[in-house]
Each structure stands twice: as C-alpha cells, then as structure tokens.
Amino acid sequence: MDGTHCTNRKGMDLTIMLVKDDKNAGFLVAFFLTNRLDQVAQELFLGALKKKVGEELQPEYFMSDDDSKYYNAWVKVMKSEPRRLLCTWHVIKNWNLQARNKIQNAEIKKTMKNDLKKILNETKVNEFVKLSDEYFDKLETCSGYRLFRLFTKVLFSGSKTNQYVGTLLSIRSRNKYEYGIRKFE
C-alpha cells in the first residue's frame, strides 16, 4: 500500500493497493483518489475495500512506506496485524539517516550503502543470504555496531539467517512491479 503526494494539477493524492500472487506477480486491486492523505482517509479507503470484498483480509505481510498511517488504518479496519515491511526506497532512506551519525568514515559509509543496494537487488535466495551475512559481518567491524544493532532489531527481526530473506525479497518484488520489471529465476 502506497501513496503519491501532489503529483497532479489538482493536488489530489493517490493511494494504491497491490497484491502479490503465488508467483510473485503484483496486481493493482484498488486505488483511492482524495484531497487528503491522512489515517482517517486511509480508513475510509480500506473500509470501502473491505465492504467490496465482503470480509476482513488477513495477509501475512503488509508493505508500505515508513509513515504509520497506512499500517494503523489497516489494523483498525481489517482487525489484523500482519508483519510490516518497508519498501526499498525507505530502507535506503532510513539507512542514510542512521549511518550519518553512526559510521564516521565516508568511504566505508559509501561502500556499505552500495553493498546494501546489491542485497536489496538480489533475487536468488542463496546469494542473498551470502551477501547479507557478509554485509552484517562488515557492518559489525566498521564502527557501525550501533547501526548493525538497529538493522538487526528493526529491519531484520534480530536474525542474520533466512528470517529476513522473505522480507527483503518481498521488498525487491514490490519494486519490480512498480517499475514494470519482471525477472523469473
């Protein structure tokens, strides 16, 4: 679930709902045009979706940006608390904000950011796990221990193994659909 902000002449905001099928193909299932983009508006959107579907939806994951209005509206209307995922853009944005103060060496910071982007773009599970484990090992040793703890706690549920593979592969999948890129591996 995501929204655009003032991208048209009328100043209307657009919220979209994408759903993935069992083959990781994403489908637009609902959209909402409104003159405001707050939690109350999202609750109205999700209430209309729930009414149309005829039941509360119970997904395993819910992906949006780091603004809590989407997730909070979902929980309130659908009465479920799926695992919340951030989109790739927001993972990088939050990494930049946290790394600014936690990794002092500019070259290491640049390398670590590029390595993170490689991980986020990886579609093969084995390679993803390998790159991720190497990344966390480097992050631990580059004076980025506080950032390492933040990432493992908040973004990767405290695990350096397969628990976060699904999270980041889902993030990557969402971005593939947004930009019309389809890879089958």
BASEDO-719198 format. One line per field, with one value per residue (C-alpha): residue number from 1; residue in three letters; x, y, z. Coordinates in nm, 3 decimals. Layout:
num <- c(NUM / ...) .
residuo <- c(ALA / ...) .
X <- c(X / ...) .
Y <- c(Y / ...) .
Z <- c(Z / ...) .
***
This chain:
num <- c(1 / 2 / 3 / 4 / 5 / 6 / 7 / 8 / 9 / 10 / 11 / 12 / 13 / 14 / 15 / 16 / 17 / 18 / 19 / 20 / 21 / 22 / 23 / 24 / 25 / 26 / 27 / 28 / 29 / 30 / 31 / 32 / 33 / 34 / 35 / 36 / 37 / 38 / 39 / 40 / 41 / 42 / 43 / 44 / 45 / 46 / 47 / 48 / 49 / 50 / 51 / 52 / 53 / 54 / 55 / 56 / 57 / 58 / 59 / 60 / 61 / 62 / 63 / 64 / 65 / 66 / 67 / 68 / 69 / 70 / 71 / 72 / 73 / 74 / 75 / 76 / 77 / 78 / 79 / 80 / 81 / 82 / 83 / 84 / 85 / 86 / 87 / 88 / 89 / 90 / 91 / 92 / 93 / 94 / 95 / 96 / 97 / 98 / 99 / 100 / 101 / 102 / 103 / 104 / 105 / 106 / 107 / 108 / 109 / 110 / 111 / 112 / 113 / 114 / 115 / 116 / 117 / 118 / 119 / 120 / 121 / 122 / 123 / 124 / 125 / 126 / 127 / 128 / 129 / 130 / 131 / 132 / 133 / 134 / 135 / 136 / 137 / 138 / 139 / 140 / 141 / 142 / 143 / 144 / 145 / 146 / 147 / 148 / 149 / 150 / 151 / 152 / 153 / 154 / 155 / 156 / 157 / 158 / 159 / 160 / 161 / 162 / 163 / 164 / 165 / 166 / 167 / 168 / 169 / 170 / 171 / 172 / 173 / 174 / 175 / 176 / 177 / 178 / 179 / 180 / 181 / 182 / 183 / 184 / 185) .
residuo <- c(MET / ASP / GLY / THR / HIS / CYS / THR / ASN / ARG / LYS / GLY / MET / ASP / LEU / THR / ILE / MET / LEU / VAL / LYS / ASP / ASP / LYS / ASN / ALA / GLY / PHE / LEU / VAL / ALA / PHE / PHE / LEU / THR / ASN / ARG / LEU / ASP / GLN / VAL / ALA / GLN / GLU / LEU / PHE / LEU / GLY / ALA / LEU / LYS / LYS / LYS / VAL / GLY / GLU / GLU / LEU / GLN / PRO / GLU / TYR / PHE / MET / SER / ASP / ASP / ASP / SER / LYS / TYR / TYR / ASN / ALA / TRP / VAL / LYS / VAL / MET / LYS / SER / GLU / PRO / ARG / ARG / LEU / LEU / CYS / THR / TRP / HIS / VAL / ILE / LYS / ASN / TRP / ASN / LEU / GLN / ALA / ARG / ASN / LYS / ILE / GLN / ASN / ALA / GLU / ILE / LYS / LYS / THR / MET / LYS / ASN / ASP / LEU / LYS / LYS / ILE / LEU / ASN / GLU / THR / LYS / VAL / ASN / GLU / PHE / VAL / LYS / LEU / SER / ASP / GLU / TYR / PHE / ASP / LYS / LEU / GLU / THR / CYS / SER / GLY / TYR / ARG / LEU / PHE / ARG / LEU / PHE / THR / LYS / VAL / LEU / PHE / SER / GLY / SER / LYS / THR / ASN / GLN / TYR / VAL / GLY / THR / LEU / LEU / SER / ILE / ARG / SER / ARG / ASN / LYS / TYR / GLU / TYR / GLY / ILE / ARG / LYS / PHE / GLU) .
X <- c(0.000 / 0.148 / 0.053 / 0.164 / 0.181 / 0.070 / 0.171 / -0.111 / -0.251 / -0.549 / -0.328 / -0.509 / -0.335 / -0.346 / -0.330 / -0.285 / -0.318 / -0.110 / -0.143 / 0.112 / 0.004 / 0.181 / 0.417 / 0.522 / 0.328 / 0.177 / -0.175 / -0.338 / -0.658 / -0.775 / -0.694 / -0.817 / -0.808 / -0.850 / -0.766 / -0.602 / -0.366 / -0.413 / -0.508 / -0.880 / -0.881 / -0.698 / -0.954 / -1.232 / -1.045 / -0.986 / -1.343 / -1.473 / -1.234 / -1.348 / -1.713 / -1.648 / -1.457 / -1.713 / -1.467 / -1.162 / -0.839 / -0.567 / -0.232 / 0.093 / 0.281 / 0.192 / 0.432 / 0.421 / 0.643 / 0.760 / 0.456 / 0.239 / -0.096 / -0.128 / -0.048 / -0.251 / -0.553 / -0.513 / -0.501 / -0.804 / -1.023 / -0.913 / -0.857 / -0.530 / -0.166 / 0.044 / 0.422 / 0.508 / 0.768 / 0.929 / 0.974 / 1.329 / 1.336 / 1.254 / 1.508 / 1.779 / 1.643 / 1.646 / 1.991 / 2.117 / 1.965 / 2.111 / 2.451 / 2.507 / 2.593 / 2.692 / 2.957 / 3.211 / 3.438 / 3.288 / 3.445 / 3.318 / 2.974 / 2.964 / 3.079 / 2.826 / 2.543 / 2.637 / 2.657 / 2.310 / 2.173 / 2.325 / 2.150 / 1.818 / 1.850 / 1.945 / 1.673 / 1.847 / 1.794 / 2.136 / 2.322 / 2.101 / 2.187 / 2.558 / 2.566 / 2.360 / 2.582 / 2.894 / 2.729 / 2.647 / 2.997 / 3.145 / 2.899 / 2.993 / 3.362 / 3.343 / 3.249 / 2.889 / 2.792 / 2.507 / 2.371 / 2.416 / 2.206 / 1.938 / 1.916 / 1.904 / 1.645 / 1.414 / 1.455 / 1.557 / 1.386 / 1.714 / 1.822 / 2.106 / 1.955 / 1.655 / 1.407 / 1.488 / 1.520 / 1.145 / 1.129 / 1.383 / 1.284 / 0.929 / 1.061 / 1.250 / 0.945 / 0.734 / 0.982 / 0.997 / 0.623 / 0.634 / 0.883 / 0.740 / 1.044 / 0.978 / 1.252 / 1.194 / 1.476) .
Y <- c(0.000 / 0.332 / 0.682 / 0.962 / 1.314 / 1.613 / 1.467 / 1.613 / 1.958 / 1.918 / 1.837 / 1.507 / 1.224 / 0.868 / 0.559 / 0.218 / -0.137 / -0.407 / -0.777 / -1.047 / -1.387 / -1.719 / -1.649 / -1.308 / -1.118 / -0.797 / -0.683 / -0.349 / -0.434 / -0.092 / 0.276 / 0.584 / 0.949 / 1.203 / 1.559 / 1.442 / 1.161 / 1.104 / 0.797 / 0.882 / 0.894 / 0.559 / 0.409 / 0.518 / 0.361 / 0.032 / 0.028 / 0.053 / -0.225 / -0.447 / -0.386 / -0.472 / -0.791 / -0.885 / -0.978 / -0.864 / -0.951 / -1.141 / -1.107 / -1.238 / -0.920 / -0.555 / -0.333 / 0.044 / 0.341 / 0.441 / 0.661 / 0.468 / 0.592 / 0.306 / 0.029 / 0.180 / 0.220 / -0.141 / -0.273 / -0.068 / -0.161 / -0.517 / -0.624 / -0.797 / -0.718 / -0.856 / -0.826 / -0.476 / -0.433 / -0.118 / -0.057 / -0.047 / 0.331 / 0.373 / 0.111 / 0.314 / 0.645 / 0.516 / 0.366 / 0.709 / 0.879 / 0.628 / 0.591 / 0.967 / 0.964 / 0.604 / 0.543 / 0.822 / 0.709 / 0.841 / 0.570 / 0.289 / 0.453 / 0.467 / 0.105 / -0.017 / 0.169 / 0.021 / -0.326 / -0.281 / -0.187 / -0.507 / -0.709 / -0.538 / -0.612 / -0.979 / -1.223 / -1.558 / -1.670 / -1.836 / -1.533 / -1.302 / -1.490 / -1.491 / -1.117 / -1.035 / -1.234 / -1.071 / -0.731 / -0.777 / -0.905 / -0.593 / -0.363 / -0.507 / -0.435 / -0.088 / 0.116 / 0.070 / -0.157 / 0.069 / 0.072 / -0.305 / -0.348 / -0.113 / -0.302 / -0.646 / -0.534 / -0.320 / -0.423 / -0.786 / -0.907 / -0.979 / -1.257 / -1.296 / -1.603 / -1.689 / -1.493 / -1.173 / -1.329 / -1.320 / -0.963 / -0.822 / -1.041 / -0.913 / -0.559 / -0.627 / -0.786 / -0.481 / -0.254 / -0.485 / -0.440 / -0.066 / -0.023 / -0.292 / -0.519 / -0.891 / -1.144 / -1.516 / -1.709) .
Z <- c(0.000 / -0.100 / -0.198 / -0.423 / -0.295 / -0.507 / -0.843 / -1.049 / -1.131 / -0.896 / -0.598 / -0.542 / -0.360 / -0.492 / -0.269 / -0.432 / -0.306 / -0.475 / -0.401 / -0.489 / -0.614 / -0.557 / -0.850 / -0.708 / -0.971 / -0.838 / -0.919 / -0.857 / -0.670 / -0.552 / -0.578 / -0.396 / -0.508 / -0.230 / -0.134 / 0.189 / 0.277 / 0.649 / 0.851 / 0.852 / 0.471 / 0.459 / 0.696 / 0.457 / 0.164 / 0.345 / 0.477 / 0.119 / 0.011 / 0.299 / 0.210 / -0.156 / -0.069 / 0.196 / 0.468 / 0.663 / 0.482 / 0.671 / 0.486 / 0.629 / 0.526 / 0.481 / 0.287 / 0.285 / 0.347 / 0.694 / 0.762 / 1.008 / 0.870 / 0.621 / 0.866 / 1.151 / 0.922 / 0.808 / 1.164 / 1.267 / 0.969 / 0.888 / 1.251 / 1.165 / 1.239 / 0.954 / 0.965 / 0.845 / 0.572 / 0.435 / 0.064 / -0.070 / -0.106 / 0.263 / 0.370 / 0.191 / 0.324 / 0.683 / 0.632 / 0.521 / 0.824 / 1.068 / 0.902 / 0.901 / 1.272 / 1.327 / 1.057 / 1.050 / 0.766 / 0.438 / 0.220 / 0.443 / 0.451 / 0.069 / 0.035 / 0.290 / 0.118 / -0.221 / -0.065 / 0.083 / -0.259 / -0.404 / -0.135 / -0.200 / -0.573 / -0.530 / -0.637 / -0.571 / -0.212 / -0.163 / -0.296 / -0.090 / 0.230 / 0.144 / 0.066 / 0.375 / 0.610 / 0.462 / 0.497 / 0.864 / 0.936 / 0.771 / 0.946 / 1.284 / 1.225 / 1.068 / 1.373 / 1.269 / 1.554 / 1.666 / 1.311 / 1.294 / 1.610 / 1.475 / 1.144 / 1.301 / 1.556 / 1.345 / 0.983 / 1.008 / 1.327 / 1.503 / 1.268 / 1.021 / 0.855 / 0.643 / 0.855 / 0.669 / 0.326 / 0.271 / 0.396 / 0.156 / -0.135 / -0.086 / -0.083 / -0.402 / -0.561 / -0.491 / -0.663 / -0.966 / -1.013 / -0.961 / -1.242 / -1.470 / -1.442 / -1.429 / -1.358 / -1.326 / -1.165) .
***
